[in-house]
Amino acid sequence: MSQVRTQTRAGQHPRGGTTAPTTARPTGPAPERTPAAAAEAEPEAESGPPLRIGQLAERTGVSVRLLRYYGQQGLLTPRRLGNGYRVYAEDDVRLVRYIRSLLAAGLTTAVIGRLLPSVCERDGVLRPCTPELADELRRERDRIDEQVAELLASRRLLEEVIEAAPRHAP
């Protein structure tokens, strides 16, 4: 997997603590933070005031419609206010950027949904937390390599067809 650079603190999980219940946080930095640890984090203390969906869209450059889709796919889990409005944590800005990076790497939202709970961030880089995740990422890389090979074969065929076409007279 290509390295995905972020602006998180070392040891943070990309999902942060967006919808976690408020509990006491241990002192001192952890080497890596997994979803279970993130679920124990204080969202308000760590991530600042909540963001409405339009604010998250503005901060990330991702449309409101796409943010809702990420929620439907289980990639984002906003809190809901009494009036039904979605509110997001500051950590969700980083999470949306992770999602966009993983999509750009060729992963589907279904694969990203499976991967996010097992991905940790350390030193600004997303890293697999488990050997199984690394194996799944290798399979995804191989799938993408196959798609690239098919596209290159299609391109070569298209070039042959273009070369065989009659030329315009000067």
C-alpha positions in Angstrom: 0.0 0.0 0.0 1.3 3.4 -0.8 2.0 5.5 2.2 -0.8 7.9 3.2 0.5 10.9 4.9 -1.7 12.6 7.5 -1.5 15.3 10.2 -2.5 13.1 13.2 -0.5 12.6 16.3 1.6 9.5 16.5 -0.4 6.5 17.7 -3.8 7.7 16.6 -6.3 5.5 14.8 -7.9 7.1 11.7 -11.4 6.9 13.2 -10.4 9.0 16.2 -13.1 8.9 18.8 -16.0 10.5 16.9 -18.9 8.7 18.5 -17.3 7.2 21.5 -18.8 7.5 25.0 -17.0 9.9 27.3 -14.5 8.0 29.6 -11.3 8.8 31.4 -8.3 8.7 29.1 -5.0 7.2 30.1 -2.0 9.5 30.4 1.0 9.2 28.1 1.0 8.4 24.4 0.2 4.9 23.2 2.3 3.5 20.3 -0.7 2.7 18.2 -4.4 3.4 18.7 -7.0 0.9 17.5 -10.8 1.3 17.2 -11.3 -0.2 20.6 -8.9 2.3 22.2 -10.5 5.1 20.1 -14.0 4.1 21.4 -12.8 5.0 24.9 -11.5 8.4 24.0 -13.3 11.6 24.9 -14.5 13.0 21.6 -15.2 16.6 22.7 -11.9 17.0 24.6 -9.8 15.6 21.7 -11.6 16.9 18.7 -13.1 20.3 19.6 -16.6 21.4 18.9 -18.8 19.3 16.7 -19.1 20.0 12.9 -22.3 20.0 10.9 -22.3 18.0 7.7 -21.9 21.2 5.6 -18.9 22.3 7.6 -17.3 18.8 7.2 -18.0 19.0 3.5 -16.3 22.5 3.3 -13.3 21.4 5.4 -12.7 18.2 3.3 -13.8 19.2 -0.2 -16.2 16.3 -0.2 -19.8 16.8 -1.1 -22.6 16.5 1.5 -24.1 13.7 -0.6 -20.8 11.8 -0.6 -20.5 12.2 3.2 -23.9 10.8 3.6 -22.9 7.9 1.4 -19.9 7.2 3.5 -22.2 7.1 6.5 -24.5 4.6 4.8 -21.4 2.5 4.0 -20.4 2.6 7.7 -17.3 4.5 7.0 -18.4 7.6 9.0 -20.5 7.4 12.1 -21.8 10.9 13.0 -23.7 11.6 16.2 -27.3 12.6 15.8 -28.7 15.6 17.6 -32.3 15.5 19.0 -33.4 17.3 15.8 -31.8 14.6 13.6 -28.9 16.7 12.4 -25.6 14.9 11.9 -22.7 16.2 13.8 -19.1 15.2 13.3 -15.9 15.5 15.3 -12.8 17.2 14.2 -11.2 13.7 13.8 -13.7 13.0 11.1 -12.0 15.6 8.9 -8.9 13.4 9.0 -11.0 10.2 8.6 -12.6 11.6 5.4 -9.1 12.3 4.1 -8.0 8.7 4.8 -11.1 7.4 3.0 -10.4 9.6 0.0 -6.7 8.5 0.0 -7.7 4.8 0.1 -10.3 5.3 -2.6 -7.6 7.0 -4.7 -5.4 3.9 -4.1 -8.1 1.8 -5.8 -9.9 0.3 -2.8 -13.7 0.1 -2.8 -15.8 1.5 0.1 -16.6 -2.1 1.1 -12.9 -3.0 1.4 -12.2 0.3 3.2 -15.0 -0.5 5.6 -13.3 -3.8 6.4 -9.9 -2.2 6.7 -10.4 0.9 8.8 -10.9 -1.0 12.1 -7.6 -2.7 11.5 -5.6 0.3 10.3 -3.5 2.4 12.7 -1.7 5.7 12.1 1.8 6.1 13.3 4.2 8.9 12.4 1.7 10.3 9.8 1.4 7.0 7.9 -1.5 4.5 7.8 -0.2 1.1 8.8 -1.8 -2.4 9.0 -2.2 -3.3 12.7 -2.5 -7.1 11.9 -0.7 -9.5 9.6 -4.2 -10.5 8.2 -4.7 -6.9 7.1 -1.4 -6.8 5.4 -2.4 -10.0 3.5 -5.7 -8.5 2.5 -3.9 -5.4 1.3 -1.5 -7.5 -0.8 -4.6 -9.2 -2.4 -6.1 -5.8 -3.2 -2.7 -4.7 -4.7 -2.7 -7.8 -6.9 -6.3 -7.1 -7.9 -5.3 -3.6 -8.9 -2.3 -4.9 -10.8 -4.5 -7.2 -12.8 -6.8 -4.2 -13.6 -3.8 -2.2 -14.7 -2.6 -5.0 -17.0 -6.1 -5.2 -18.6 -6.2 -1.5 -19.1 -2.7 -1.5 -20.7 -3.8 -4.3 -23.0 -6.9 -2.3 -24.0 -4.7 0.7 -24.6 -2.3 -1.3 -26.9 -5.3 -2.5 -28.9 -6.7 1.0 -29.2 -3.3 2.2 -30.4 -3.3 -0.5 -33.1 -6.7 0.5 -34.3 -5.7 4.2 -34.3 -2.5 3.4 -36.3 -4.5 1.4 -38.8 -6.9 4.3 -39.5 -6.4 6.3 -42.7 -4.5 9.6 -42.3 -5.8 13.0 -43.2 -4.1 14.6 -46.2 -2.0 17.7 -45.3 
